Amino acid sequence: MDPNEEHVDKVEQRHSGSNRIFLVDDEPDVVHTLKIGLEATGFVVEAFNDPVLALSRFKPGKYDLLLLDVKMPIINGFELYEEIKKKDSNAKAFLLTANEVYYESFTEIFPNMDLDCYVKPVEIEELVHHVNQQIKRSVQ
């Protein structure tokens, strides 16, 4: 078993019934910080630094929310979201970006894609608030 999967399984057992987050960002420090912060507030987080690996490990219907970095190598956050939507049409996502211009350009090209975007760095408390709001909206 992959050590990352073993860690995820232990976290899932400890937080059974918690909201599940699928986090993908190519910056290890960002992933580490967000994962720790979200887990400390009760979320179960499955995190990846490689968007291709993340896509291959994505399990439809398992996650309450996706947190995806916009600018990543090989597959950017928008492309990753499109591929995930092919596997799970109900998937909801937040995009994280260091540059708001990427999001603005994308919304001009794809105005019907339902995505929220947050500029990094983001405070954990603010992120948790927005994640909770998005999850509540998807349940209603």
Long-range contacts (C-beta under 8 A, 24 or more apart in sequence): 8-44, 8-46, 11-39, 11-44, 11-45, 12-44, 15-39, 15-42, 15-43, 15-44, 18-42, 18-43, 18-44, 19-43, 19-44, 19-64, 19-65, 19-131, 19-135, 20-44, 20-45, 20-46, 20-62, 20-63, 20-64, 20-65, 21-45, 21-46, 21-63, 21-64, 21-65, 21-66, 21-67, 21-131, 22-46, 22-54, 22-58, 22-62, 22-63, 22-65, 22-66, 22-67, 23-47, 23-48, 23-66, 23-67, 23-68, 24-48, 24-49, 24-51, 24-54, 24-66, 24-67, 24-68, 24-69, 24-72, 24-77, 24-80, 25-49, 25-67, 25-68, 25-69, 25-72, 25-96, 26-50, 26-51, 26-69, 26-71, 26-72, 26-73, 27-69, 30-69, 30-96, 30-120, 33-124, 34-67, 34-124, 34-127, 37-124, 37-127, 37-128, 38-124, 38-127, 38-128, 38-131, 40-124, 41-124, 41-128, 43-128, 43-131, 51-75, 51-76, 51-77, 51-80, 54-80, 55-80, 55-83, 55-84, 58-84, 58-87, 58-88, 60-87, 60-88, 60-91, 61-88, 61-90, 63-91, 64-92, 64-135, 64-138, 65-92, 65-93, 65-94, 65-131, 65-134, 65-135, 65-138, 66-91, 66-92, 66-93, 66-94, 67-93, 67-94, 67-96, 67-131, 68-93, 68-94, 68-95, 68-96, 69-95, 69-96, 69-97, 70-95, 70-96, 70-97, 70-99, 70-102, 70-103, 70-106, 70-117, 71-97, 71-98, 71-99, 71-102, 78-106, 78-110, 78-113, 81-113, 81-115, 90-138, 92-134, 92-135, 92-138, 94-118, 94-130, 94-131, 94-134, 96-120, 96-122
